[in-house]
Amino acid sequence: MTDPPGLPHDGGALVRPFVGIGGPMTDPEPAALSDTAVRPYLVTSGRAAGEAELPLEAQVVVTPQGRGARQWLTFEYRDIVSLCDEPLAVAEIAARLSLHLGVTRVLVGDLKEHGIVTTYAPEADFDVDTIMRVINGLRLRN
Amino acid sequence: MGSDFATEQTAAPQAPRRRPPVPVKILVAGGFGVGKTTAVTTISEIAPLTTEAAMTTIGVTVDDGSMIPGKTTTTVAMDFGRVTIDESVKLYVFGTPGQDRFGFMWSDLAQGALGALVIVDDRRIDDCYAAVDYFEKLGLPFVVAVNRFDGVPGRDLDTIRWALAVAPTVPVIEFDARYFASVRDAVLVLLEEALARARARRSDALQAPVQPAVEG
């Protein structure tokens, strides 16, 4: 069995990172979930997949067809699409919408699957030119 | 009229949509209260953002008496900032969360990172051991940056280098997390390290075509 890192085994007793999603509802520690009233993964229907795939800094941007689809979207999906007319990092979306990072990844993954957004992130090591551009750009800042 | 606007109308038929900027990520690590958040705040062009993330820590559970070493996922707040270099590149600076008492897995953060700035308070040098260990094991370029935030002359860099026992190739520098130029220069030292690595990699692998990014 190959679980993605950080995800609990089914029925494993030790780790319950996404408390309240399909687990037994006997957890007596709502206080442990910070001060938000809504359990973070409620909006993803408990899905935590895709978490390991999308980098925090991956740029998310709405596709042309996604622009047209905005009016059909609800809640968080719509919020994300509204933010991403210009490319925005996954972590920025999470911060701006006060969403858990893992939740944001799942939602962005959904939007991507439906062609509403595209994501863009370096796949492997950075090339020399990119690093040079960052160096030169940063040097000009005061 | 027409000629001035013609280029606009027929602009770049081969590239109908501009590619999103390449996000370049660096990490700011170190012990608790050494100035990570200050450094992120200082260099960021936006007010630093905070997001909640799940972190997997490996620790020995001592509170239930079972002494079972296991993974625990906790939710932590993570600060990060951004510097827009130009239309095509954005630099993201992520402060690594946690006090690192039990060891940690930052794989999520470190994945795809260009390198890390390990901030050291020279009164508590050992606070950064966990970060140094981690980046050494990972093979990620890092720079040890001693935060001289109080102006008090502290231990000299040679002593700190000795205490940390980092490789001679790892830069050990001092900086002040409160000043932009100082943080910028520290980041530049890190970027030069990363650049040297990238150059070495390129000359190693001249045959293999580079595929820097994927769009999907």
Interface residues (C-beta under 8 A of the other chain):
Chain A: P5 G6 P8 L14 V15 P17 S34 P40 E51 A52 P55 L56 E57 A58 Q59 V61 P64 P87 A89 A91 E92 A94 A95 R96 L99 H100 L101 G102 T104 K112 T118 T119 Y120 A121 P122 E123 A124 D125 F126 D127 V128 T130 I131 M132 R133 V134 I135 G137 L138 R139 R141 N142
Chain B: R17 R19 P20 P21 V22 P23 V24 K25 L49 T50 T51 E52 A53 A54 T56 I68 G70 K71 T72 T73 T75 M78 F80 R82 V83 I85 D86 S88 V89 K90 L91 Y92 F94 M105 S107 D108 L109 Q111 G112 L114 F180 A181 R184 V187 L188 L191 E192 A194 L195 A198 R199 R201 R202 V210 Q211 P212 A213 V214 E215 G216
